């Protein structure tokens, strides 16, 4: 069975096969580490993890890179506002990102390049584009890519050059008088002390910093080669970011940049765009404080097909919790079944349905339907005493295989405690050692309010859900 994925560029489903017949080269746009990532970001990252796991499930090897954007307007503004080095500003958010993806069961990938580590490669690309005539120097010293020299521009988003709006490049700081054409995009921003403070890098074009678009191209091609098998990102990155990546990469290398593009649709909250001003903005940590676990959040984020908008609600998160409890109850029941096998025959058909659904553009809703159909059949067979120990063990083994892709099934009931609650428990333990009973009680009440209990024992304290 072969995996078929919808290709944004061709607008059709295509078989996924590595160009070298050995390893799928996969590039995924990662976080800008200026703040904690939000659940809209994590919807994309969970889908990309589902893709990675599905590629493995169908027997393919993977080499994946996910960039960490630590040079952009937001990171620089943050560092300047706090009057600290750029790395000191971004490091806590980098660490938080890896904590969050662990909570969500997202596999670690092979490469996590940070933009600051690839400045020489970016400069080399820009020099090549200048030499080939695809880029030019503006009066203020910045370097721009000339879109009119790349007639194929717009083929991903199916836009035409003459339809592009003013500053469609997404370079919101660019002065239109600096460009030859309004839709040209910046490759290198000349140093502006008022904007950048003392943050800049030396280059043959003078001091400055790379534009956002050139960062991804340089890191992707350096790590994965001139042609990548699959490039993923949110649908909001399709234009202009991914269009610009295609233009600068192909003009630089002379090769097709990406063979297959995959884009994840937006996440809404209560049918509205997520916004701090609307009070519907959530980070993973916000949801942990409400007592939800990473696996519950993961289940909800992956349960809707990636090309469909996901409406995130707290009620939906409660539904994810109920679904996982239902799965866990069946798994516990299977572990207790004894007696001879009665010839339960639904497993092969269920596995075929699950695999067929995944192979059809990661059709997760159909795959989950196969899971819950099997759960109903297993419960019915157990109720009717038609399920033996061997049947139960085979079902558990099948769930184990499926969870290599889903990474949410409660195959053991070890509870996932949110990190901030575990930290509070350690603070409470220290407060009790110091006989600070008031602080100890305050921390206990905070843990209780999050929906958890504290169990004290001679060997120490632990947290469990109410």
C-alpha positions as CSV (number, residue, x, y, z in Angstrom):
1,X,0.0,0.0,0.0
2,X,1.4,3.4,-1.0
3,X,0.9,6.7,0.7
4,X,-0.9,9.4,-1.5
5,X,-0.8,13.0,-0.4
6,X,-2.5,16.1,-1.9
7,X,0.1,18.3,-3.6
8,X,-0.7,22.0,-3.2
9,X,1.2,22.9,-6.4
10,X,-0.5,20.4,-8.7
11,X,-3.9,20.4,-6.8
12,X,-4.1,16.6,-6.9
13,X,-3.2,13.6,-4.8
14,X,0.1,12.0,-5.7
15,X,2.1,8.9,-4.6
16,X,4.9,9.8,-2.2
17,X,8.2,8.3,-3.1
18,X,11.7,9.6,-2.3
19,X,13.6,10.9,-5.3
20,X,16.6,8.7,-4.4
21,X,14.4,5.7,-3.7
22,X,15.9,5.5,-0.2
23,X,15.1,8.4,2.1
24,X,12.3,11.0,2.1
25,X,13.8,14.5,2.5
26,X,11.2,16.5,4.5
27,X,11.3,20.2,5.5
28,X,8.8,21.7,7.9
29,X,8.5,25.3,8.9
30,X,9.2,25.6,12.6
31,X,8.5,28.2,15.3
32,X,9.7,31.8,15.6
33,X,11.1,31.6,19.1
34,X,10.0,35.1,20.3
35,X,7.2,33.7,22.6
36,X,5.5,30.5,23.5
37,X,4.0,28.7,20.5
38,X,0.2,28.6,20.4
39,X,-2.3,25.9,19.6
40,X,-2.6,27.1,16.0
41,X,1.1,26.5,15.6
42,X,0.8,23.1,17.2
43,X,-2.0,22.0,15.0
44,X,0.5,22.3,12.1
45,X,3.3,20.6,14.1
46,X,1.0,17.7,15.1
47,X,-0.1,17.1,11.5
48,X,3.5,17.2,10.4
49,X,4.2,14.6,13.1
50,X,1.3,12.5,11.8
51,X,2.9,12.7,8.3
52,X,6.3,11.7,9.6
53,X,4.9,8.8,11.5
54,X,2.8,7.7,8.6
55,X,5.8,7.7,6.3
56,X,7.5,5.4,8.8
57,X,4.4,3.3,9.1
58,X,4.5,2.7,5.3
59,X,8.1,1.7,5.5
60,X,9.9,4.8,4.4
61,X,13.1,6.3,5.9
62,X,13.1,10.0,6.7
63,X,15.5,12.8,7.1
64,X,13.7,15.9,8.4
65,X,14.6,19.4,9.2
66,X,12.5,21.9,11.1
67,X,13.9,25.4,11.4
68,X,13.9,27.6,14.5
69,X,13.5,31.2,13.4
70,X,15.6,33.3,15.9
71,X,16.3,36.2,13.5
72,X,13.2,38.3,12.6
73,X,11.6,41.6,13.6
74,X,9.9,40.1,16.6
75,X,12.9,38.4,18.1
76,X,15.0,41.5,17.6
77,X,12.4,43.8,19.0
78,X,12.1,41.6,22.1
79,X,15.9,41.4,22.7
80,X,16.2,45.2,22.3
81,X,13.3,45.9,24.6
82,X,14.9,43.7,27.4
83,X,18.4,45.0,26.5
84,X,19.8,41.5,26.4
85,X,21.7,39.5,23.7
86,X,19.5,37.9,21.0
87,X,20.3,34.4,22.1
88,X,19.5,35.2,25.8
89,X,16.1,36.4,24.6
90,X,15.2,33.4,22.4
91,X,16.7,30.6,24.4
92,X,13.8,30.2,27.0
93,X,11.3,30.0,24.2
94,X,13.5,27.4,22.4
95,X,13.6,25.3,25.5
96,X,9.8,25.7,26.0
97,X,9.1,24.6,22.4
98,X,10.9,21.3,23.0
99,X,9.1,20.8,26.3
100,X,5.8,21.4,24.5
101,X,6.4,19.0,21.7
102,X,7.4,16.3,24.2
103,X,4.0,16.8,26.0
104,X,2.3,16.4,22.6
105,X,4.0,13.2,21.7
106,X,5.7,14.8,18.7
107,X,8.8,12.9,17.6
108,X,12.1,14.6,17.5
109,X,13.4,15.2,14.0
110,X,16.9,14.8,12.6
111,X,17.8,18.6,12.3
112,X,16.7,21.7,14.1
113,X,18.7,24.5,12.4
114,X,18.6,27.9,13.9
115,X,18.9,30.9,11.5
116,X,21.7,32.4,13.5
117,X,23.9,29.4,12.7
118,X,23.4,29.6,8.9
119,X,24.3,33.2,8.1
120,X,27.3,32.2,5.9
121,X,25.0,30.0,3.8
122,X,22.5,32.8,3.4
123,X,25.1,35.2,2.3
124,X,26.5,32.7,-0.2
125,X,23.0,32.3,-1.7
126,X,22.5,36.1,-2.0
127,X,25.9,36.5,-3.7
128,X,24.9,33.8,-6.2
129,X,21.5,35.5,-6.9
130,X,23.3,38.8,-7.4
131,X,25.8,37.3,-9.8
132,X,23.1,35.6,-11.8
133,X,21.1,38.8,-12.1
134,X,18.1,37.7,-10.0
135,X,18.8,40.2,-7.2
136,X,19.8,43.8,-6.9
137,X,21.1,46.3,-4.4
138,X,18.7,49.1,-3.3
139,X,19.8,52.7,-2.6
140,X,19.9,52.0,1.1
141,X,22.1,48.9,0.8
142,X,19.4,46.2,1.2
143,X,19.3,43.4,-1.3
144,X,16.0,42.5,-3.1
145,X,14.9,39.5,-5.2
146,X,13.5,40.7,-8.6
147,X,10.3,38.7,-9.2
148,X,10.0,39.8,-12.8
149,X,13.1,37.6,-13.5
150,X,11.3,34.5,-12.4
151,X,8.3,34.0,-14.7
152,X,7.1,30.9,-12.8
153,X,6.4,33.0,-9.7
154,X,3.0,32.2,-8.3
155,X,2.7,28.6,-9.5
156,X,2.2,27.3,-5.9
157,X,-0.6,29.7,-4.9
158,X,-1.8,30.0,-8.5
159,X,-1.4,33.8,-8.5
160,X,-0.3,35.8,-11.6
161,X,2.4,38.4,-11.4
162,X,0.2,41.1,-12.8
163,X,-2.3,40.4,-10.0
164,X,0.1,40.8,-7.1
165,X,-0.8,43.6,-4.7
166,X,1.5,46.3,-3.4
167,X,4.1,44.8,-1.1
168,X,2.7,41.3,-1.6
169,X,6.1,40.0,-0.6
170,X,5.1,40.3,3.0
171,X,8.1,42.6,3.8
172,X,6.1,45.0,6.0
173,X,9.0,47.2,6.7
174,X,10.2,47.7,3.1
175,X,10.0,51.2,1.7
176,X,8.3,51.0,-1.7
177,X,10.8,53.5,-3.2
178,X,13.7,51.1,-2.5
179,X,12.4,48.5,-4.8
180,X,12.3,48.2,-8.6
181,X,9.0,46.5,-8.4
182,X,6.5,46.7,-5.5
183,X,6.2,42.9,-5.0
184,X,10.0,42.3,-4.9
185,X,11.1,40.8,-1.6
186,X,14.0,41.5,0.6
187,X,17.0,39.0,0.9
188,X,19.2,41.2,3.1
189,X,18.1,44.1,5.2
190,X,20.7,46.8,5.6
191,X,21.4,47.7,9.2
192,X,19.1,50.3,10.6
193,X,20.3,51.4,14.1
194,X,16.9,52.8,15.0
195,X,15.2,49.5,14.1
196,X,17.9,46.9,14.9
197,X,20.0,48.6,17.6
198,X,23.3,46.8,17.8
199,X,22.1,43.6,16.3
200,X,23.6,43.0,12.8
201,X,25.9,40.7,10.9
202,X,28.7,41.6,8.6
203,X,28.4,40.7,4.9
204,X,29.9,41.7,1.5
205,X,26.8,43.9,1.1
206,X,27.5,45.7,4.4
207,X,26.2,45.2,7.9
208,X,22.6,43.9,8.2
209,X,20.5,40.8,8.6
210,X,18.9,38.2,6.4
211,X,15.3,38.4,5.3
212,X,13.0,35.8,6.7
213,X,12.4,34.0,3.3
214,X,16.1,33.4,2.6
215,X,16.6,31.7,6.0
216,X,14.5,28.7,5.2
217,X,15.9,28.2,1.7
218,X,19.5,28.3,2.9
219,X,18.9,25.9,5.8
220,X,16.8,23.5,3.8
221,X,19.2,23.2,0.9
222,X,22.3,23.0,3.1
223,X,20.8,20.1,5.1
224,X,18.6,18.3,2.6
225,X,20.0,19.1,-0.8
226,X,18.8,21.2,-3.8
227,X,15.6,19.2,-4.2
228,X,13.4,18.3,-1.2
229,X,10.8,15.6,-1.4
230,X,8.2,17.2,0.8
231,X,7.9,20.7,2.2
232,X,5.2,21.4,4.9
233,X,3.7,24.4,6.6
234,X,0.6,26.2,7.5
235,X,-1.7,27.4,4.7
236,X,-0.8,31.0,5.7
237,X,2.8,30.3,4.6
238,X,1.8,29.4,1.1
239,X,2.0,33.0,-0.1
240,X,4.3,34.8,0.1
241,X,6.8,32.8,2.1
242,X,6.8,29.5,0.2
243,X,6.4,31.2,-3.2
244,X,9.5,33.3,-2.3
245,X,11.4,30.2,-1.2
246,X,10.7,28.5,-4.6
247,X,11.9,31.6,-6.5
248,X,15.1,32.2,-4.7
249,X,16.0,28.5,-4.3
250,X,15.4,27.5,-7.9
251,X,17.1,30.6,-9.3
252,X,20.1,29.9,-7.1
253,X,20.5,26.2,-7.7
254,X,19.0,25.7,-11.1
255,X,17.0,22.7,-9.7
256,X,13.4,22.1,-8.7
257,X,13.2,23.1,-5.1
258,X,10.3,20.9,-3.8
259,X,8.6,17.9,-5.4
260,X,5.6,17.9,-3.1
261,X,4.0,20.7,-1.1
262,X,1.7,20.0,1.9
263,X,-0.2,22.8,3.7
264,X,-2.3,22.6,6.9
265,X,-5.5,24.6,7.2
266,X,-6.1,27.2,9.9
267,X,-7.3,26.5,13.4
268,X,-10.2,28.6,14.7
269,X,-11.4,29.0,18.3
270,X,-15.1,29.0,18.7
271,X,-15.4,29.7,14.9
272,X,-13.3,32.8,15.3
273,X,-9.7,33.6,14.4
274,X,-7.5,33.2,17.5
275,X,-6.6,36.5,19.0
276,X,-5.4,37.8,22.4
277,X,-7.8,40.7,22.0
278,X,-10.7,38.3,21.7
279,X,-9.6,36.3,24.8
280,X,-9.5,33.1,22.8
281,X,-5.7,32.8,22.5
282,X,-4.3,29.6,24.0
283,X,-0.8,28.2,24.4
284,X,-0.3,24.6,25.4
285,X,0.6,25.8,28.8
286,X,-2.7,27.7,29.2
287,X,-4.5,24.4,28.6
288,X,-2.2,22.5,31.0
289,X,-3.2,25.0,33.7
290,X,-6.8,24.1,33.0
291,X,-6.0,20.5,33.8
292,X,-5.8,19.1,30.3
293,X,-3.0,16.8,29.2
294,X,-0.8,17.0,26.2
295,X,-2.3,13.7,24.8
296,X,-5.8,15.2,25.1
297,X,-4.7,18.3,23.2
298,X,-2.9,16.1,20.6
299,X,-6.0,14.0,20.0
300,X,-8.1,17.0,19.3
301,X,-5.5,18.7,17.0
302,X,-5.1,15.6,14.9
303,X,-8.7,14.4,14.8
304,X,-9.8,16.7,11.9
305,X,-8.3,16.2,8.4
306,X,-5.4,18.6,7.8
307,X,-7.0,20.3,4.7
308,X,-10.1,21.2,6.8
309,X,-10.3,24.1,9.2
310,X,-10.3,22.9,12.8
311,X,-12.7,24.6,15.2
312,X,-11.0,24.3,18.6
313,X,-13.3,24.5,21.7
314,X,-13.0,23.6,25.3
315,X,-16.1,21.3,24.8
316,X,-14.2,19.6,22.0
317,X,-11.2,19.1,24.3
318,X,-13.6,17.5,26.9
319,X,-14.8,15.3,24.0
320,X,-11.2,14.3,23.3
321,X,-10.8,13.4,27.0
322,X,-13.9,11.2,26.9
323,X,-12.7,9.5,23.7
324,X,-9.4,8.6,25.3
325,X,-11.1,7.3,28.4
326,X,-13.3,5.1,26.2
327,X,-10.2,3.7,24.5
328,X,-8.4,3.2,27.8
329,X,-11.4,1.4,29.3
330,X,-11.4,-1.1,26.4
331,X,-7.6,-1.6,26.6
332,X,-7.9,-2.3,30.4
333,X,-10.7,-4.8,29.6
334,X,-8.6,-6.6,27.0
335,X,-5.7,-7.0,29.4
336,X,-8.0,-8.9,31.8
337,X,-9.6,-11.3,29.4
338,X,-8.7,-15.0,29.9
339,X,-9.9,-18.2,28.3
340,X,-9.6,-19.8,24.9
341,X,-9.8,-17.9,21.6
342,X,-13.3,-17.8,20.0
343,X,-12.0,-16.9,16.6
344,X,-12.6,-13.1,16.6
345,X,-12.2,-12.2,12.9
346,X,-12.5,-8.4,12.7
347,X,-8.9,-7.4,13.2
348,X,-7.6,-7.9,9.7
349,X,-10.5,-5.9,8.2
350,X,-10.1,-3.2,10.7
351,X,-6.4,-2.9,10.0
352,X,-7.1,-2.7,6.3
353,X,-9.5,0.1,6.8
354,X,-7.1,2.0,9.1
355,X,-4.2,1.7,6.6
356,X,-6.3,2.5,3.6
357,X,-7.6,5.7,5.3
358,X,-4.0,6.8,6.2
359,X,-2.8,6.1,2.7
360,X,-5.5,8.3,1.3
361,X,-4.0,11.7,2.1
362,X,-3.8,11.1,5.9
363,X,-7.6,10.7,6.2
364,X,-7.5,10.6,9.9
365,X,-11.3,10.8,10.5
366,X,-11.8,7.6,8.6
367,X,-8.8,6.0,10.4
368,X,-10.3,6.9,13.8
369,X,-13.7,5.6,12.7
370,X,-12.0,2.3,12.0
371,X,-10.6,2.4,15.5
372,X,-13.9,3.1,17.2
373,X,-15.7,0.5,15.1
374,X,-13.3,-2.0,16.3
375,X,-13.7,-0.9,19.9
376,X,-17.4,-1.4,19.6
377,X,-17.0,-4.9,18.1
378,X,-14.5,-5.9,20.8
379,X,-16.7,-4.7,23.6
380,X,-19.7,-6.6,22.1
381,X,-17.6,-9.8,21.7
382,X,-16.4,-9.5,25.3
383,X,-20.0,-9.0,26.5
384,X,-21.1,-12.1,24.7
385,X,-18.1,-14.1,25.9
386,X,-16.8,-14.5,22.4
387,X,-13.4,-13.0,23.0
388,X,-10.5,-15.2,24.2
389,X,-7.1,-14.2,25.6
390,X,-5.3,-14.8,22.3
391,X,-7.9,-12.5,20.5
392,X,-7.4,-9.9,23.2
393,X,-3.6,-10.0,22.9
394,X,-3.8,-9.7,19.1
395,X,-6.1,-6.7,19.4
396,X,-3.6,-5.1,21.9
397,X,-0.8,-5.7,19.5
398,X,-2.8,-4.1,16.7
399,X,-3.4,-1.0,18.8
400,X,0.3,-0.8,19.5
401,X,1.0,-0.7,15.8
402,X,-1.6,1.9,15.2
403,X,-0.3,4.0,18.0
404,X,3.0,4.3,16.2
405,X,1.1,6.7,14.0
406,X,-1.5,8.2,16.4
407,X,0.7,8.4,19.5
408,X,-2.4,9.0,21.7
409,X,-3.7,5.6,22.7
410,X,-3.6,5.0,26.5
411,X,-1.9,1.6,26.2
412,X,-0.9,2.0,29.9
413,X,-2.7,4.2,32.4
414,X,0.3,6.1,33.5
415,X,-1.0,9.6,33.8
416,X,0.6,12.5,32.1
417,X,1.0,15.3,34.7
418,X,1.4,18.8,33.3
419,X,4.9,20.1,34.0
420,X,3.8,23.2,35.8
421,X,1.8,21.1,38.3
422,X,4.8,18.8,38.8
423,X,6.9,21.9,39.5
424,X,4.2,23.2,42.0
425,X,4.4,19.8,43.8
426,X,8.2,20.2,44.1
427,X,7.7,23.7,45.5
428,X,5.1,22.4,48.0
429,X,7.5,19.6,49.1
430,X,10.2,22.3,49.7
431,X,7.7,24.5,51.6
432,X,6.8,21.6,53.9
433,X,10.5,20.9,54.6
434,X,10.8,24.5,55.6
435,X,7.6,24.3,57.7
436,X,6.1,27.0,55.5
437,X,2.5,25.7,56.0
438,X,0.8,28.7,54.5
439,X,2.7,28.5,51.2
440,X,2.2,24.7,51.2
441,X,-1.6,25.2,51.6
442,X,-1.6,27.8,48.8
443,X,0.1,25.5,46.4
444,X,-2.2,22.6,47.4
445,X,-5.2,24.8,46.6
446,X,-3.8,25.8,43.2
447,X,-3.3,22.1,42.3
448,X,-6.8,21.3,43.5
449,X,-8.2,24.1,41.4
450,X,-6.5,22.6,38.3
451,X,-8.5,19.4,38.8
452,X,-5.9,17.2,40.6
453,X,-5.4,15.7,44.0
454,X,-2.2,15.3,46.1
455,X,-1.5,12.0,47.7
456,X,1.0,12.1,50.5
457,X,2.8,8.9,51.5
458,X,6.0,7.9,53.4
459,X,7.8,7.7,50.1
460,X,6.8,11.2,49.0
461,X,3.9,13.0,47.4
462,X,2.3,12.4,44.0
463,X,-0.4,14.1,41.9
464,X,-3.4,12.4,40.3
465,X,-6.5,13.6,38.6
466,X,-9.6,14.0,40.7
